[in-house]
Amino acid sequence: MIEDEAAFLQMVGMRIRVLRIRFKLTQERTSKRAGMSRAVLGAFERGEAGIDAIRLRRLAHALGGTLPALVAESDEWAPGVHPPAWWEPPDHLTRR
């Protein structure tokens, strides 16, 4: 369990960034799909800003996952930066 809030924000931000890069998405495209600015997304990815549940849920969906999977404090993300094997992009992320 992650007790330090700053460490938790960094963990979630890293996951968002890893997924975005894995699916070859730009910050611009991801932020647009999630309904936020690119600057806000960048701050979240760097763990520099707190993120409310609604924006976090929007980001999870924009990246093809769910809120619980994105914030899970489990070893499925071993070693903390690789998404679980079952996390695959939905059709809207693979279409050009």
Phi and psi in degrees as a GROMACS rama.xvg file:
@    title "Ramachandran Plot"
@    xaxis  label "Phi"
@    yaxis  label "Psi"
@TYPE xy
-92.0186  115.944  ILE-2
-95.022  -27.4941  GLU-3
-82.0088  121.062  ASP-4
-62.6882  -37.5139  GLU-5
-63.5504  -41.0661  ALA-6
-65.1629  -37.7354  ALA-7
-64.0127  -45.1182  PHE-8
-62.0721  -39.2013  LEU-9
-66.6887  -39.678  GLN-10
-62.2933  -48.1008  MET-11
-65.5684  -42.4001  VAL-12
-60.6109  -40.9519  GLY-13
-63.1254  -41.4459  MET-14
-62.9763  -43.017  ARG-15
-60.0282  -46.8203  ILE-16
-64.7409  -44.1933  ARG-17
-60.3834  -45.4712  VAL-18
-64.0442  -43.9856  LEU-19
-60.175  -45.6235  ARG-20
-69.0425  -40.4081  ILE-21
-57.4169  -38.4308  ARG-22
-93.722  12.2183  PHE-23
55.3866  45.0906  LYS-24
-104.481  143  LEU-25
-82.7953  161.952  THR-26
-61.9649  -37.4378  GLN-27
-60.5003  -50.007  GLU-28
-65.7199  -43.2885  ARG-29
-64.5556  -45.4457  THR-30
-64.8536  -37.4299  SER-31
-63.8298  -44.7185  LYS-32
-64.2213  -30.6615  ARG-33
-92.2173  -3.23997  ALA-34
72.3963  41.6733  GLY-35
-145.184  169.555  MET-36
-78.7957  159.394  SER-37
-64.2547  -36.2982  ARG-38
-63.7907  -39.8808  ALA-39
-66.2682  -44.1511  VAL-40
-59.2021  -43.7228  LEU-41
-60.1383  -41.7168  GLY-42
-64.5469  -39.181  ALA-43
-64.847  -45.1288  PHE-44
-60.4102  -34.6656  GLU-45
-84.2107  -4.02712  ARG-46
71.3578  22.2297  GLY-47
-90.5962  -10.7346  GLU-48
-137.605  143.438  ALA-49
-67.9881  154.935  GLY-50
-129.943  130.484  ILE-51
-78.9203  162.552  ASP-52
-61.6634  -37.3147  ALA-53
-65.9547  -46.7123  ILE-54
-66.0217  -38.2281  ARG-55
-63.1676  -42.4359  LEU-56
-63.0258  -43.433  ARG-57
-61.0542  -42.2512  ARG-58
-63.9893  -44.5967  LEU-59
-57.4656  -45.3186  ALA-60
-68.2584  -39.0358  HIS-61
-62.8359  -26.3569  ALA-62
-98.758  8.14904  LEU-63
86.817  17.5838  GLY-64
-130.162  -158.897  GLY-65
-124.806  159.046  THR-66
-58.8657  -48.7742  LEU-67
-58.4222  -38.13  PRO-68
-68.8117  -35.2632  ALA-69
-70.1372  -34.1873  LEU-70
-104.603  4.46393  VAL-71
-58.4111  133.797  ALA-72
-96.5377  68.2451  GLU-73
-132.138  174.736  SER-74
-86.7374  2.22256  ASP-75
-61.1291  -23.3472  GLU-76
-94.7212  27.8127  TRP-77
-55.6808  137.885  ALA-78
-88.3075  45.81  PRO-79
102.178  -7.62819  GLY-80
-126.349  -13.9861  VAL-81
-98.9847  129.314  HIS-82
-67.5225  157.109  PRO-83
-58.9964  151.474  PRO-84
-58.9236  -30.2549  ALA-85
-77.2876  -9.68795  TRP-86
-82.6996  99.1923  TRP-87
-118.667  151.476  GLU-88
-69.0812  143.711  PRO-89
-73.4391  172.256  PRO-90
-53.2337  -39.8036  ASP-91
-64.7349  -17.3609  HIS-92
-91.0554  -20.1257  LEU-93
-99.5631  -15.9885  THR-94
-77.5136  148.206  ARG-95
